[in-house]
Amino acid sequence: MGHLSSSFLLIIVFTELCFHGCSITHWEDVQALKQFRNGVNSNSVSPGSCLASWDFSVDPCDSLSGEKFTCGVRCDLVISGISRITELTLDRAGYSGSLASSSSSWRLPYLQTLDLTSNYFTGSIPGTFSRLTRLQRLSLSGNSLNGSIPDSVGSLPNSLEELLLDNNNLQGPIPESLNGLKNLKRLELQGNRLSGEFPELTQLSNLYFLDASNNAISGYLPSTFPSNLIELAMRNNSLQGNIPANLLNNSVYLQVLDLSYNNLTGSLPPDLFTHPSLEQLTLAYNRFQWVLVPANWGRNSELIAVDLSNNDIHGFLPGFLGWMPKLSALSLENNKFSGMIPTQYALKAVTEAAQGGVAPFERLLLGGNYLFGLIPGPFLQLRSGSGATIQLGDNCLYECPESFYFCGGGGQKSLMECKDFSPVIP
């Protein structure tokens, strides 16, 4: 009995020594790589591509950058002589197949990066991704994945910092379970067919970038967004209702807000123009009707670019926009603004360089409104090629000949069109 036990022990020791001496890639990782490779359609693997070089007659981690396993895999030494796969990043070679294939176990416990961007993988997002317990970056962008985003995505490891699911064919609602990804910093969902209301993701306190544009998201905007957001884009959806007055109160670091191409209505909250860090505000192609004057006329604003074009905004041009110190690009075209052009707009447009801490208008688009009166005198100093892009066409201005470059673009409206907006016309 003792002789058998000793022999068994020797076999185990020999097996371990052979393993360490013959292969530096953990057997479990090799098996997972084989399963993944078997799930890729062979006829989509073109000569010269990463997967074409994978040859399991050699050890993957021992053969990197050679003739076999030329790319696609990164390894790190974990314990004496044993390496684990820490990155799987494929080239954009048109691979196809199902990621949820029954042959794929996704048992790669040391994997930190999985990047399959811009290929043709199909099927649903595998629930077995939860086995990637050290994953930091998951990019499935630009494939043909379908189905819904499973609730199990919220069970991905807390180490996950980037989740990129954009430009696929995903549909259905965005799960609230995403709140479980406590360390998530970047979330890209744009270019799918996601629908339903957008969930409140306020538990994602580390999230700084969120893009859910080009989907079918409907309903109202959440009352708050994650506190550390720097960029928020939800353009080209079906959002409706007003912008909540306290929308950005919690997001004090936000620099870019793009809600264009939706069905938002009502008045623009004045806090948008006094936000402590907002630099770019894009609300074009909605149905807003009024702009409310902010406190102190926005003279402490950080805004550099504002686009409110193609809405239904009435009233006089907001004078405070001409006093914003850093604003250099303003688009108000194709609304229902009336009244005269504020002289401050013209002064800001002809300023050659920032004076007194005030940046000049480099782009001022006011066409397609019902502005009347004379052209403010400072505009007459402008010459074509001056560097500033100014558009005043398609208004009700008195004497705005196309010889002035800023008056081009369709001339002025007829008296009949202007009658209901101009007090000058009886």
C-alpha positions as CSV (number, residue, x, y, z in Angstrom):
1,M,0.0,0.0,0.0
2,G,2.9,2.4,0.9
3,H,4.6,1.5,-2.4
4,L,1.5,2.4,-4.4
5,S,1.2,5.7,-2.5
6,S,4.8,6.6,-3.2
7,S,4.4,5.7,-6.9
8,F,1.3,7.8,-7.2
9,L,3.1,10.7,-5.6
10,L,6.0,10.4,-8.0
11,I,3.6,10.4,-10.9
12,I,2.1,13.7,-9.7
13,V,5.5,15.3,-9.2
14,F,6.6,14.1,-12.6
15,T,3.5,15.5,-14.2
16,E,4.0,18.8,-12.5
17,L,7.7,18.9,-13.6
18,C,6.8,18.0,-17.1
19,F,4.1,20.6,-17.2
20,H,6.4,23.3,-16.0
21,G,9.2,22.1,-18.4
22,C,7.1,21.6,-21.5
23,S,4.5,24.4,-21.4
24,I,4.5,27.8,-19.9
25,T,0.8,28.6,-20.7
26,H,-1.7,27.3,-18.1
27,W,-3.6,24.3,-19.6
28,E,-6.9,25.9,-18.8
29,D,-6.1,29.0,-20.8
30,V,-4.9,26.9,-23.8
31,Q,-8.2,25.0,-23.7
32,A,-10.2,28.2,-23.6
33,L,-8.3,29.6,-26.6
34,K,-8.9,26.5,-28.5
35,Q,-12.6,26.6,-27.8
36,F,-12.8,30.3,-28.8
37,R,-10.9,29.5,-32.1
38,N,-13.2,26.6,-32.8
39,G,-16.2,28.9,-32.5
40,V,-14.9,31.2,-35.2
41,N,-16.1,30.3,-38.7
42,S,-13.0,28.9,-40.5
43,N,-14.0,30.5,-43.8
44,S,-13.8,33.9,-42.1
45,V,-10.2,33.4,-41.1
46,S,-8.2,35.0,-43.9
47,P,-4.5,34.4,-44.6
48,G,-2.2,36.8,-42.7
49,S,-4.8,37.4,-39.9
50,C,-4.1,36.9,-36.3
51,L,-6.3,33.8,-36.0
52,A,-4.6,32.3,-39.1
53,S,-1.3,32.2,-37.2
54,W,-2.7,30.4,-34.1
55,D,-1.1,26.9,-34.1
56,F,-1.7,24.9,-31.0
57,S,1.1,22.5,-31.8
58,V,3.2,25.0,-30.0
59,D,2.7,26.7,-26.6
60,P,0.9,30.1,-27.1
61,C,2.7,32.2,-24.5
62,D,6.1,30.7,-25.5
63,S,5.5,31.5,-29.2
64,L,4.3,35.1,-29.2
65,S,5.6,37.4,-32.0
66,G,7.1,34.4,-33.8
67,E,5.7,32.6,-36.8
68,K,2.9,31.1,-34.6
69,F,0.6,33.3,-32.5
70,T,1.9,36.4,-34.3
71,C,-0.8,38.6,-32.6
72,G,-4.0,38.5,-30.7
73,V,-2.7,37.3,-27.3
74,R,-0.8,38.8,-24.5
75,C,0.6,36.8,-21.6
76,D,1.9,37.6,-18.1
77,L,3.9,35.4,-15.8
78,V,1.8,34.7,-12.7
79,I,3.7,32.1,-10.8
80,S,7.0,30.4,-11.3
81,G,7.1,29.3,-14.9
82,I,3.4,29.5,-15.5
83,S,1.9,32.3,-17.7
84,R,-1.8,33.3,-18.0
85,I,-3.6,34.9,-20.9
86,T,-4.2,38.5,-19.9
87,E,-5.3,40.0,-23.2
88,L,-7.2,38.8,-26.2
89,T,-7.4,41.5,-28.9
90,L,-8.2,40.5,-32.4
91,D,-7.4,42.4,-35.6
92,R,-10.2,43.8,-37.7
93,A,-10.1,40.9,-40.2
94,G,-13.8,40.1,-40.6
95,Y,-14.1,37.2,-38.3
96,S,-17.5,35.7,-37.8
97,G,-19.2,33.2,-35.5
98,S,-21.1,33.2,-32.3
99,L,-19.5,34.3,-29.0
100,A,-22.1,32.3,-27.1
101,S,-21.1,29.1,-28.9
102,S,-21.5,26.0,-26.7
103,S,-17.9,25.2,-27.3
104,S,-16.7,28.5,-25.7
105,S,-16.2,28.2,-21.9
106,W,-14.6,31.7,-21.5
107,R,-12.5,30.3,-18.6
108,L,-9.8,32.9,-18.7
109,P,-9.6,34.0,-15.1
110,Y,-6.7,36.3,-15.6
111,L,-8.0,38.1,-18.7
112,Q,-7.9,41.9,-18.4
113,T,-8.8,42.9,-21.9
114,L,-11.2,41.3,-24.4
115,D,-11.3,43.4,-27.6
116,L,-13.2,41.9,-30.7
117,T,-13.9,45.3,-32.3
118,S,-15.0,45.7,-35.9
119,N,-15.7,42.1,-36.9
120,Y,-18.8,40.1,-37.7
121,F,-19.6,38.2,-34.6
122,T,-23.2,37.4,-34.1
123,G,-25.6,36.0,-31.5
124,S,-26.1,37.2,-28.0
125,I,-23.7,38.5,-25.4
126,P,-22.6,35.4,-23.5
127,G,-23.6,35.1,-19.8
128,T,-20.3,33.2,-19.3
129,F,-18.4,36.4,-19.6
130,S,-19.0,36.6,-15.8
131,R,-16.2,34.0,-15.6
132,L,-13.7,36.7,-16.7
133,T,-13.2,37.7,-13.1
134,R,-10.3,40.2,-13.7
135,L,-11.7,41.8,-16.8
136,Q,-11.0,45.6,-17.1
137,R,-12.0,46.3,-20.7
138,L,-14.7,44.6,-22.8
139,S,-15.0,45.9,-26.4
140,L,-17.5,44.3,-28.7
141,S,-18.0,47.4,-30.8
142,G,-18.8,47.2,-34.5
143,N,-20.0,43.6,-34.7
144,S,-23.5,42.1,-35.5
145,L,-24.5,41.0,-32.0
146,N,-28.2,40.9,-31.4
147,G,-30.7,40.2,-28.7
148,S,-30.9,42.3,-25.5
149,I,-28.2,43.3,-23.1
150,P,-28.6,40.6,-20.5
151,D,-29.0,41.5,-16.8
152,S,-26.0,39.3,-16.2
153,V,-23.8,42.1,-17.7
154,G,-24.2,43.8,-14.3
155,S,-22.5,40.7,-12.8
156,L,-19.3,41.3,-14.7
157,P,-16.4,41.8,-12.4
158,N,-16.1,45.0,-10.4
159,S,-12.7,45.5,-12.1
160,L,-14.5,46.4,-15.4
161,E,-13.7,49.9,-16.4
162,E,-14.7,50.0,-20.1
163,L,-17.9,48.4,-21.6
164,L,-18.1,49.1,-25.3
165,L,-21.2,47.5,-27.0
166,D,-21.7,50.2,-29.6
167,N,-22.6,49.7,-33.3
168,N,-24.3,46.3,-33.1
169,N,-27.9,45.2,-33.4
170,L,-28.7,45.0,-29.7
171,Q,-32.3,45.8,-28.8
172,G,-34.6,46.0,-25.8
173,P,-34.1,48.1,-22.7
174,I,-30.9,49.1,-21.0
175,P,-30.8,47.1,-17.8
176,E,-30.6,48.8,-14.4
177,S,-28.2,46.0,-13.4
178,L,-25.4,48.1,-15.0
179,N,-25.4,49.9,-11.7
180,G,-23.5,46.8,-10.4
181,L,-20.4,47.8,-12.4
182,K,-19.1,50.0,-9.6
183,N,-15.8,50.9,-11.2
184,L,-17.1,51.4,-14.8
185,K,-15.5,54.6,-16.3
186,R,-16.6,54.4,-20.0
187,L,-20.0,53.1,-21.3
188,E,-20.7,53.1,-25.1
189,L,-24.1,51.9,-26.3
190,Q,-24.5,54.0,-29.4
191,G,-25.6,52.7,-32.8
192,N,-27.9,49.9,-31.7
193,R,-31.7,49.5,-31.5
194,L,-32.1,49.9,-27.7
195,S,-35.5,51.1,-26.6
196,G,-37.5,52.0,-23.5
197,E,-36.7,54.6,-20.9
198,F,-33.1,55.3,-19.9
199,P,-32.4,54.0,-16.4
200,E,-30.9,56.0,-13.6
201,L,-27.3,55.0,-13.3
202,T,-26.3,57.1,-10.4
203,Q,-24.5,54.3,-8.7
204,L,-21.8,54.4,-11.4
205,S,-19.9,57.0,-9.4
206,N,-16.7,56.5,-11.5
207,L,-18.4,56.8,-14.9
208,Y,-16.9,59.7,-16.9
209,F,-18.1,58.9,-20.5
210,L,-21.6,57.8,-21.6
211,D,-22.8,57.6,-25.2
212,A,-26.2,56.1,-25.9
213,S,-26.8,58.0,-29.2
214,N,-28.5,56.6,-32.3
215,N,-30.9,54.2,-30.6
216,A,-34.7,54.2,-30.0
217,I,-34.6,55.3,-26.4
218,S,-37.9,57.0,-25.4
219,G,-39.6,58.5,-22.4
220,Y,-38.2,61.2,-20.2
221,L,-34.7,62.0,-19.2
222,P,-33.6,60.7,-15.8
223,S,-33.6,63.4,-13.2
224,T,-29.9,62.9,-12.5
225,F,-26.8,61.3,-14.1
226,P,-23.6,59.8,-12.6
227,S,-21.7,62.4,-10.6
228,N,-18.3,62.2,-12.4
229,L,-19.6,62.4,-16.0
230,I,-17.4,64.5,-18.3
231,E,-19.2,63.7,-21.6
232,L,-22.9,62.7,-22.0
233,A,-24.3,62.0,-25.5
234,M,-27.9,60.7,-26.2
235,R,-28.5,62.3,-29.6
236,N,-30.8,60.8,-32.2
237,N,-33.3,59.0,-29.9
238,S,-36.9,59.6,-29.1
239,L,-36.6,61.4,-25.8
240,Q,-39.5,63.6,-24.8
241,G,-40.6,66.1,-22.2
242,N,-38.6,68.9,-20.6
243,I,-35.0,68.9,-19.4
244,P,-35.2,68.4,-15.7
245,A,-34.2,71.6,-13.9
246,N,-31.8,69.7,-11.7
247,L,-30.4,67.5,-14.5
248,L,-26.8,68.6,-14.1
249,N,-26.8,69.5,-10.4
250,N,-25.1,66.2,-9.6
251,S,-22.7,66.2,-12.6
252,V,-20.5,69.1,-11.7
253,Y,-17.6,67.9,-14.0
254,L,-19.6,67.6,-17.2
255,Q,-18.0,69.3,-20.2
256,V,-20.0,68.0,-23.2
257,L,-23.8,67.5,-23.3
258,D,-25.4,66.4,-26.6
259,L,-29.1,65.7,-26.6
260,S,-29.8,66.8,-30.3
261,Y,-32.2,65.0,-32.6
262,N,-34.8,64.1,-30.0
263,N,-38.4,65.4,-29.1
264,L,-37.5,67.5,-26.1
265,T,-39.8,70.4,-25.4
266,G,-40.4,73.4,-23.1
267,S,-37.9,75.9,-21.8
268,L,-34.1,75.5,-21.5
269,P,-33.2,75.6,-17.8
270,P,-31.0,78.6,-17.1
271,D,-28.6,76.4,-15.1
272,L,-27.4,75.0,-18.4
273,F,-25.7,78.4,-19.0
274,T,-24.2,78.7,-15.6
275,H,-22.8,75.2,-15.1
276,P,-19.3,75.3,-13.6
277,S,-17.6,73.1,-16.2
278,L,-19.9,72.7,-19.3
279,E,-18.1,73.7,-22.5
280,Q,-20.2,72.2,-25.3
281,L,-24.0,72.3,-25.3
282,T,-25.8,70.7,-28.3
283,L,-29.6,70.7,-28.3
284,A,-30.3,71.0,-32.0
285,Y,-33.3,69.4,-33.7
286,N,-35.7,69.3,-30.8
287,R,-38.8,71.2,-30.1
288,F,-37.7,73.7,-27.4
289,Q,-39.7,76.9,-27.3
290,W,-38.0,79.3,-24.9
291,V,-34.6,80.2,-23.5
292,L,-34.6,81.4,-19.9
293,V,-32.1,84.1,-18.8
294,P,-29.6,82.7,-16.3
295,A,-28.4,84.5,-13.2
296,N,-25.6,87.1,-13.8
297,W,-26.4,86.7,-17.5
298,G,-24.0,83.7,-17.7
299,R,-20.9,85.9,-17.3
300,N,-19.3,83.1,-15.4
301,S,-20.1,80.5,-18.0
302,E,-17.5,78.1,-19.3
303,L,-19.4,77.4,-22.5
304,I,-17.4,77.5,-25.8
305,A,-20.0,76.2,-28.2
306,V,-23.8,76.3,-28.1
307,D,-26.0,74.8,-30.8
308,L,-29.8,75.4,-30.4
309,S,-30.6,75.3,-34.1
310,N,-33.7,73.7,-35.6
311,N,-36.0,74.1,-32.7
312,D,-39.2,76.1,-32.2
313,I,-37.7,78.8,-30.0
314,H,-39.6,82.1,-29.9
315,G,-38.8,85.6,-28.6
316,F,-35.8,87.9,-29.0
317,L,-32.3,86.6,-29.5
318,P,-31.0,85.9,-26.0
319,G,-28.8,88.9,-25.3
320,F,-26.8,87.2,-22.5
321,L,-25.2,84.8,-25.1
322,G,-23.3,87.8,-26.5
323,W,-21.8,88.4,-23.0
324,M,-20.5,84.9,-22.3
325,P,-16.7,85.3,-22.1
326,K,-15.6,82.0,-23.7
327,L,-18.4,81.4,-26.2
328,S,-17.0,81.4,-29.7
329,A,-19.5,79.2,-31.6
330,L,-23.2,80.0,-31.5
331,S,-25.9,78.4,-33.7
332,L,-29.5,79.7,-33.4
333,E,-30.6,79.1,-37.0
334,N,-33.9,77.8,-38.1
335,N,-36.0,78.8,-35.1
336,K,-38.6,81.5,-34.7
337,F,-36.5,84.3,-33.1
338,S,-37.6,87.8,-33.9
339,G,-36.6,91.3,-33.0
340,M,-33.3,92.9,-33.9
341,I,-29.8,91.5,-33.7
342,P,-28.2,92.6,-30.4
343,T,-25.3,95.0,-31.0
344,Q,-23.2,92.8,-28.6
345,Y,-23.5,89.9,-31.0
346,A,-21.9,92.1,-33.8
347,L,-19.2,93.5,-31.5
348,K,-18.3,90.0,-30.4
349,A,-18.1,88.8,-34.0
350,V,-15.7,91.5,-35.2
351,T,-13.3,91.3,-32.3
352,E,-10.1,90.0,-33.8
353,A,-8.8,88.5,-30.6
354,A,-9.9,88.0,-27.0
355,Q,-10.1,91.3,-25.3
356,G,-10.7,91.8,-21.7
357,G,-11.0,88.0,-21.3
358,V,-13.8,87.8,-23.8
359,A,-13.4,85.4,-26.8
360,P,-14.7,86.5,-30.2
361,F,-17.4,84.7,-32.2
362,E,-15.7,82.4,-34.7
363,R,-19.0,81.0,-35.8
364,L,-22.4,82.8,-35.5
365,L,-25.3,81.2,-37.4
366,L,-28.6,83.2,-37.2
367,G,-30.2,82.3,-40.5
368,G,-33.7,80.9,-40.9
369,N,-35.4,83.1,-38.3
370,Y,-37.6,86.2,-38.3
371,L,-35.0,88.9,-37.3
372,F,-35.7,92.4,-38.6
373,G,-34.2,95.8,-38.7
374,L,-30.9,97.1,-39.9
375,I,-27.7,95.1,-39.9
376,P,-25.7,96.2,-36.8
377,G,-22.9,98.5,-37.9
378,P,-20.0,96.4,-36.7
379,F,-21.0,93.6,-39.1
380,L,-20.2,95.9,-42.0
381,Q,-16.5,95.8,-41.1
382,L,-16.4,92.1,-42.0
383,R,-15.0,90.9,-45.3
384,S,-15.1,87.5,-46.9
385,G,-12.2,85.5,-45.7
386,S,-12.0,87.4,-42.4
387,G,-12.0,84.1,-40.5
388,A,-15.4,84.5,-38.8
389,T,-18.3,82.4,-40.2
390,I,-21.4,84.6,-40.0
391,Q,-24.8,83.7,-41.5
392,L,-27.8,86.1,-41.5
393,G,-29.7,84.8,-44.5
394,D,-33.4,83.8,-44.6
395,N,-34.5,86.4,-42.1
396,C,-36.6,89.7,-42.3
397,L,-33.6,92.0,-42.3
398,Y,-33.8,95.4,-44.0
399,E,-31.3,95.7,-46.8
400,C,-29.1,92.6,-46.4
401,P,-27.8,92.2,-49.9
402,E,-26.0,89.0,-50.9
403,S,-22.9,91.2,-51.7
404,F,-22.3,90.9,-48.0
405,Y,-21.0,87.4,-47.6
406,F,-22.9,87.0,-44.3
407,C,-26.2,87.8,-46.0
408,G,-26.0,84.9,-48.5
409,G,-27.8,81.6,-48.2
410,G,-31.2,82.2,-49.7
411,G,-31.8,85.9,-49.3
412,Q,-34.4,87.3,-47.0
413,K,-38.0,86.2,-46.3
414,S,-40.9,87.8,-48.1
415,L,-43.0,90.5,-46.4
416,M,-45.9,88.0,-46.1
417,E,-43.7,85.5,-44.2
418,C,-42.4,88.2,-41.9
419,K,-45.8,89.9,-41.2
420,D,-46.7,87.9,-38.1
421,F,-43.2,88.4,-36.5
422,S,-42.3,91.9,-37.2
423,P,-44.0,94.9,-35.5
424,V,-42.6,97.1,-38.2
425,I,-44.8,95.7,-40.9
426,P,-48.5,96.8,-40.6
